[in-house]
Each structure stands twice: as structure tokens, then as C-alpha cells.
């Protein structure tokens, strides 16, 4: 059974969060203006879902850091919102790939681990190859 790559494996060579956020906003602006080519829509969805996943992972770590401080409630609420946003973006990517047959990695869009699916797809996209367990180890 193939498993999803860890966040560290999937995002090892990803751009910094600020750089990825800038790219995400630029692509969204292109889409809104009707200037994003159709073939880039799936890439936008993938990169947006990966960015949401990375932000959620950061929020989880931050909430743990603030667990015993006066900001614990705010950090917990932020974590919950970021995790929900990542899950929603991941499910949207799964639905898109299911409908369009655009899966790149080995997991397939029907699995229950939507964020794992995003990591698998991101790694396959970023490396330009399907991400079998052997490829992840390289």
C-alpha cells in the first residue's frame, strides 16, 4: 500500500511561504481577470492546497508553542481555522482531479487523507515524476 509522503518530504524544495503566497495571489488575480490559462488552473489549485497545508502545519506548531500562555485560545482558534481551510482546499483538489482525471501521484483522489493526497500530488508535480516510495527516498 502506498502512503503519502511526510510534509518534510513533500515540501523539501518548496519555495518559502511568503514567496508561495505571492505566487498564489498572483495566480488568483490572473484568474479573476480572466487571464489564467486553463491548463494552469489545476496547478493553481494544487499549489493553493499545498500552501494551505503548509500554513496549517505552521499553525499547529504555533498553537503547541502557545499552549500554556495567555494567547493559547487565539492560537488554538487560528489552528482550527487553518486546518479547516487546508482540508477544504485539499478536498477541492481531490474533486477536481476525480472529475478531470488529472492525478499525478500514486494515491488517487478517492482516499480519506485529503492533505496526504495534496502532499503526494505536490511532490509529483515539483519533481516532475510520479512519487512512488522509491522516488521519495531519493
Rosetta blueprint (number, residue, H / E / L):
1 X L
2 X L
3 X L
4 X L
5 X L
6 X L
7 X H
8 X H
9 X H
10 X H
11 X L
12 X L
13 X L
14 X L
15 X L
16 X L
17 X H
18 X H
19 X H
20 X H
21 X H
22 X H
23 X H
24 X H
25 X H
26 X H
27 X H
28 X H
29 X H
30 X H
31 X H
32 X H
33 X L
34 X L
35 X L
36 X L
37 X L
38 X H
39 X H
40 X H
41 X H
42 X H
43 X H
44 X H
45 X H
46 X H
47 X H
48 X H
49 X H
50 X H
51 X H
52 X H
53 X H
54 X H
55 X H
56 X H
57 X H
58 X H
59 X H
60 X H
61 X H
62 X H
63 X H
64 X H
65 X H
66 X L
67 X L
68 X L
69 X L
70 X L
71 X L
72 X H
73 X H
74 X H
75 X H
76 X H
77 X H
78 X H
79 X H
80 X H
81 X H
82 X H
83 X H
84 X H
85 X H
86 X H
87 X H
88 X H
89 X H
90 X H
91 X H
92 X H
93 X H
94 X H
95 X H
96 X H
97 X H
98 X H
99 X H
100 X H
101 X L
102 X L
103 X L
104 X L
105 X L
106 X L
107 X L
108 X L
109 X L
110 X L
111 X L
112 X L
113 X L
114 X H
115 X H
116 X H
117 X H
118 X H
119 X H
120 X H
121 X H
122 X H
123 X H
124 X H
125 X H
126 X H
127 X H
128 X L
129 X L
130 X L
131 X L
132 X L
133 X H
134 X H
135 X H
136 X H
137 X H
138 X L
